[in-house]
Amino acid sequence: MKEKLESLITGLEAARSHSDLQSVIVKLRDLYDIDHVVYHSVNRAGEQYAALTYSPEWVERYIERDYARIDPVVQGCYQRFHPVDWKRLDWSSPRARTFMGEAAEAGVGSQGLSVPIRGPNGQFALFTVSSRADDRTWEAYSRSNVGDLILVAHFINQKALELDHGTDVQHTASLSPREIDTLSLLAMGYSRAQAADSLSISEHTLRVYIESARFKLGAQNTTHAVAKAISIGLIVV
């Protein structure tokens, strides 16, 4: 798993164009053995960008029929900050069920995990992986890979912002040496207890460092803080 993540991060760091980012999206799909990956962003000016693995025909149909208005994934993620499993969304309306049927015909599976991302200056992005696996297989898969996918989502968003002429890239935050040490250990897979023990501090003090770093980085949670710190070069794993 660590090798997969490192390979993707290397590819993202080397990306110099939207075409390169599209190639990373395809590599992500193949490395993590899922059916589809979608990254979609809307910046402060309302301009949209997407890198995805759906068929061109489905993308054209989705845009033509303005399905974003009724897509439970899009609508549900606008209201959330944490990763969303598609099964937890409301698919009960006739329009949502019709949409689901058309998506299935286009090869989009009924299983999915979407990560809402709120960037600087009103930017909103959505990173999604989807599959046609059965419920039990998908539950095990998402449980095992959610951490990696959240990190990748924020790395991809940061790279997309950089490629957009750097207009929406956030200014680098300044973290204290202890905050950097804390996030570095968590990024390497240490539990909070292990990180606190390694730094010879209490878990309570560790939480203080985590919350301080999270606030400075404008992160939604600890995983997001780690991802942002890595993506802007504050920590190296």
Secondary structure, 3 states (H helix, E strand, C coil): CHHHHHHHHHHHHHCCCHHHHHHHHHHHHHHCCCCEEEEEEECCCCCEEEEECCCHHHHHHHHHCCHHHCCHHHHHHHCCCCCEEHHHCCCCCHHHHHHHHHHHHCCCCCEEEEEEEECHHHCEEEEEEEECCCHHHHHHHHHHHHHHHHHHHHHHHHHHHHHCCCCCCCCCCCCCHHHHHHHHHHHCCCCHHHHHHHHCCCHHHHHHHHHHHHHHHCCCCHHHHHHHHHHCCCCCC
